Amino acid sequence: MELTKMLKMVGLTDTLHKIEKYNAATLNADQMQYYLEFIVGDIIEIPILLGGFYGMRRSECVGIRESQLDFRHKFFQANHTVTKAVIDKKKIYIPSDKLKTDLSNRTYPLIP
């Protein structure tokens, strides 16, 4: 029996909603330049640069550790994340070595 029919039988069809696909906003070159000038020296400068240049997810940018940088071979690995959660009305940050997908475990060249 298909799921919709089963839910209809128990009166749960009204709770089903179409899941909307996430559509990320992007910046054009002028907007990115303005943004980069605006954040110079701020604590979020490095994560923003990583996200802008490499297309990394926010949690991957924040999760970069010094041990992941290899200056001799000029690359770094993104294999750690930090996510935020709210538990009992308190924000906590959760470090993890589990990435969103297996393909997220990537090696990037260091841009000079």
Summary of the structure (lengths in Angstrom):
residues: 112
radius of gyration: 20.0
end to end distance: 58.4
largest distance: 63.8
contacts: 208
relative contact order: 0.11
helix: 37%
strand: 21%
